[in-house]
């Protein structure tokens, strides 16, 4: 059995890969137009599959493998992206998140729970595979949500998702006072969508301060802001308002001072890219120390 430390590392890395997948799915039509972004989603699914296989979590491996196969289709073929395709992909990624959350729970990932999750998502995967083949054959896109897709409470999630897509478009643009002001306006609109919720109001206010803070690069802001707002809207829809609160990361972004990121290195989920980023900022003694620490973790 894998050590607890390795399992924790797998879970944390898996969550980062899930964020990559979910961010890409927020605006899938735009994502597939960028080869680097769709490749990043493919590699995220591939990495989760590989880690799960190494640790013996067959259910996580199977779900990640199916997603990897379907993202490979999007890498290789230029297909029209419709609502049905988006909702089916989301169901697959949601099941992957559910499995990781079960793994992190006090009881761990029990076989009966894993089988139940996979049995629920398998029909969606069958629909997804069939729909991809339909689109590859030149079939007409379908903008009807897929069967089994969760419906937002009072359309809150649908409205939040649409605003987050527009924010993501701004995050991809060059940083400027104008784009920051537009991002702040979106935060205000988001707050108004559930103004009766004090927890949602507090979260959107912190997000607003974070995007207005010119010390924060968009590449660091985007994943934190997008993911937290999306997850909070899901919590409201599920009636779990108590789960909503600004994370330490978001609060840190709201209060970041000039030069705050000078002591940080942004690392992509790719070993070669990580090595390059670290060698750019670390001297040889620091690299040697890091290598020893990584070796100890790998041997644990």
KAHUZI-V110047 format. One record per pair of residues at least 24 apart in sequence whose C-alpha atoms are under 10 Angstrom apart, sorted by the first residue. I is the first residue (numbers start at 1). GAP is how many residues later the second one is. D is the distance in whole Angstrom. If there is no record, write none. Layout:
i->(I	I)
gap->(GAP	GAP)
d->(D	D)
This chain:
i->(1	1	2	2	2	2	3	3	3	4	5	5	5	6	6	6	6	6	7	7	7	7	7	8	8	9	10	10	10	10	10	10	11	11	11	11	11	11	11	11	12	12	13	13	13	13	13	14	14	14	14	14	14	14	14	14	14	15	15	15	15	15	16	16	16	16	16	17	17	17	17	17	17	17	17	18	18	18	18	18	18	18	18	19	19	19	19	19	19	19	20	20	20	20	20	21	21	21	21	21	22	22	22	22	22	22	22	22	23	23	23	23	23	23	23	23	24	24	25	25	25	25	25	25	26	26	26	26	26	26	26	26	26	26	26	27	27	27	27	27	27	27	27	27	28	28	28	28	28	28	28	29	29	29	29	29	30	30	30	31	32	32	32	32	32	32	32	32	33	33	33	33	34	35	35	35	36	37	38	38	38	38	39	39	39	39	40	40	40	40	41	41	41	41	41	42	42	42	42	42	42	42	42	42	43	43	43	43	43	44	44	44	45	45	45	45	45	46	47	47	48	57	57	57	57	57	58	58	58	59	59	59	59	59	59	59	59	59	59	60	60	60	60	60	60	60	60	60	60	60	61	62	62	63	63	63	63	63	63	63	63	63	63	64	64	64	64	66	66	66	66	66	66	67	67	67	67	67	69	70	70	70	70	73	73	73	73	74	74	77	77	77	78	78	79	79	79	79	79	79	80	80	80	80	80	80	80	80	81	81	81	81	81	82	82	82	82	82	82	82	83	83	83	83	83	83	84	84	84	84	84	84	84	84	84	84	84	85	85	85	85	85	85	85	85	85	85	85	85	86	86	86	86	86	87	87	87	87	87	87	87	87	87	87	88	88	88	88	88	88	88	88	88	88	88	88	88	88	89	89	89	89	89	90	90	90	91	91	91	91	91	91	91	91	91	91	92	92	92	92	92	92	92	93	94	95	95	95	96	120	121	123	123	124	124	151	152	152	152	152	152	153	153	153	153	153	153	154	155	155	156	156	156	156	156	156	156	157	157	157	157	157	157	157	157	157	157	158	159	159	159	160	160	160	160	160	160	160	160	160	160	160	160	161	161	161	161	161	163	163	163	163	164	164	164	164	164	164	164	165	167	167	167	168	168	168	168	168	170	170	171	171	171	171	171	171	171	171	172	172	172	173	174	175	175	175	175	175	176	177	177	179	179	180	180	180	180	180	180	180	181	181	181	182	182	183	183	183	183	184	184	184	184	184	187	187	187	190	190	193	194	194	197	197	197	198	198	199	199	199	199	199	199	199	199	200	200	200	200	200	200	200	200	200	200	201	202	202	202	203	203	203	203	203	203	203	203	203	204	204	204	204	204	205	205	206	206	206	206	206	206	206	206	206	207	207	207	207	207	208	209	209	209	209	209	209	210	210	210	210	210	210	210	211	211	211	212	212	213	213	213	213	213	213	214	214	214	214	215	215	215	215	215	215	215	215	215	216	216	216	216	216	216	216	216	216	216	217	217	219	220	220	220	221	221	221	221	224	224	224	225	225	225)
gap->(54	55	52	53	54	298	52	296	297	296	292	293	295	49	291	292	293	294	44	45	48	96	97	95	96	288	37	38	41	42	45	90	37	40	41	86	89	90	92	93	88	92	31	34	35	38	256	30	31	33	34	35	37	38	82	83	86	33	81	82	85	86	28	32	207	252	253	24	26	27	28	29	30	31	252	26	27	30	75	76	78	79	82	25	74	78	204	205	207	208	24	25	203	207	249	24	46	68	69	72	67	68	71	72	201	204	205	208	141	142	145	199	200	203	204	207	141	144	61	62	64	65	68	140	60	64	135	136	137	138	139	140	142	200	204	54	59	134	135	137	138	139	141	142	53	54	55	57	58	61	137	50	51	52	53	57	51	135	139	43	39	42	43	45	46	47	48	49	41	42	45	46	41	39	40	41	39	38	33	34	36	37	32	33	35	36	31	228	229	230	26	27	30	31	34	25	26	27	28	29	30	31	32	33	25	28	29	226	227	24	225	226	24	25	26	48	51	25	222	223	48	42	46	52	54	57	53	56	57	37	40	50	52	54	55	56	57	58	59	35	36	37	38	39	40	43	49	54	57	58	35	34	56	29	30	32	33	36	54	55	58	59	62	28	29	31	32	26	56	59	60	62	63	25	26	29	58	61	60	55	58	59	62	56	59	60	63	58	62	55	58	59	57	58	53	56	57	58	59	62	52	55	56	58	59	60	61	62	51	54	60	61	62	53	58	59	60	61	62	63	58	59	60	61	62	63	43	44	47	57	58	59	60	61	62	63	65	42	43	44	46	47	50	56	57	58	59	60	61	42	57	59	60	63	37	41	56	57	58	59	60	61	62	63	33	35	36	37	38	39	40	41	43	57	58	59	60	61	35	36	39	57	60	34	59	60	29	30	31	33	34	37	55	57	58	59	26	28	29	30	32	33	36	28	27	25	26	27	25	28	27	24	25	24	25	86	81	82	84	85	86	80	81	83	84	85	86	83	38	82	34	37	38	77	78	80	81	36	72	73	74	75	76	77	78	79	80	75	31	34	74	26	29	30	31	33	34	66	69	70	72	73	74	29	65	68	69	72	24	26	27	63	26	58	61	62	63	65	66	61	55	58	59	50	54	55	57	58	48	52	40	46	47	48	49	50	51	52	46	47	50	45	44	39	41	42	43	44	38	35	37	32	33	28	30	31	32	33	34	38	27	30	31	29	30	24	25	28	29	24	25	26	27	28	24	38	42	39	43	40	39	42	39	44	47	43	46	33	37	42	43	44	45	46	47	29	32	33	35	36	41	42	44	45	46	44	42	43	44	25	26	29	41	42	43	44	47	48	24	25	28	41	42	41	49	39	40	41	44	45	46	47	48	49	39	43	44	46	47	46	41	42	44	45	46	47	40	41	42	43	44	45	46	39	42	43	41	42	40	41	42	43	44	45	40	42	43	44	38	39	40	41	42	43	44	45	46	36	37	38	39	40	41	42	43	44	45	36	44	47	33	41	46	28	29	32	33	25	26	29	24	25	28)
d->(8	9	9	6	9	9	10	10	7	9	8	10	8	9	8	8	9	8	10	10	8	9	9	9	8	9	10	8	7	8	9	9	9	10	10	10	6	8	8	7	9	10	10	9	8	9	8	8	9	8	6	10	9	9	9	9	7	9	10	8	8	9	9	10	10	10	8	8	9	5	7	10	8	7	8	7	8	9	7	9	8	7	10	9	10	10	7	9	9	7	7	9	8	10	9	8	10	9	9	7	9	8	7	9	10	10	8	10	10	9	9	9	7	8	7	10	10	10	7	9	8	7	9	9	9	9	7	8	10	7	6	10	8	9	10	10	9	9	9	9	6	9	8	9	7	9	10	9	7	10	9	9	8	6	8	9	9	10	9	10	10	7	7	10	8	9	9	9	10	10	8	10	10	10	7	10	10	10	7	9	7	6	8	8	9	7	10	10	9	9	9	8	7	9	10	8	5	8	9	5	6	10	9	8	8	9	10	9	9	8	8	9	9	10	8	9	10	10	9	9	9	10	9	8	9	9	10	9	10	9	8	9	9	10	6	7	10	9	7	9	7	9	10	7	8	10	10	8	10	9	9	10	9	7	8	8	6	9	10	7	9	9	9	9	8	10	7	9	10	7	10	10	9	7	8	9	8	10	9	9	8	7	8	10	8	9	9	9	10	10	10	8	10	8	8	6	7	10	9	9	10	7	9	9	10	9	7	10	10	9	7	9	9	10	9	6	6	5	8	9	8	7	5	6	6	8	9	8	8	8	6	6	6	5	5	9	9	9	7	10	7	8	10	9	8	9	10	8	8	9	9	8	9	10	9	9	10	9	6	6	9	9	6	9	9	10	6	7	10	8	6	10	9	8	6	9	9	7	8	8	7	10	10	10	8	10	10	7	10	7	9	10	9	8	7	8	10	10	6	9	7	7	9	10	9	8	7	10	9	9	9	9	9	8	9	9	9	8	10	6	9	9	9	8	5	8	9	8	10	9	10	7	8	7	9	9	7	10	10	8	9	9	6	7	10	9	7	9	8	8	10	10	9	7	10	8	10	10	8	7	10	7	10	10	9	9	7	9	9	8	7	10	9	10	9	6	9	8	8	9	8	10	8	10	7	9	10	8	9	10	10	9	6	8	10	8	6	10	8	8	9	9	9	9	10	8	7	10	9	8	8	10	10	10	10	6	6	8	8	9	10	8	7	10	10	10	8	7	8	5	8	9	6	6	9	10	9	9	10	10	9	9	9	8	10	9	10	9	10	7	8	9	6	6	9	9	7	8	10	8	8	10	7	8	9	10	9	8	8	8	8	8	8	6	5	9	9	9	10	8	10	10	9	9	9	10	7	10	7	7	10	9	6	9	8	7	8	8	7	8	9	9	8	5	8	10	7	8	8	5	4	7	8	10	8	8	10	8	8	6	8	7	8	9	10	9	9	8	8	9	9	6	6	5	7	7	8	10	7	9	10	7	9	9	9	8	8	10	9	9	9	9	8	10	8	7	10	7	7	9	9	7	10)
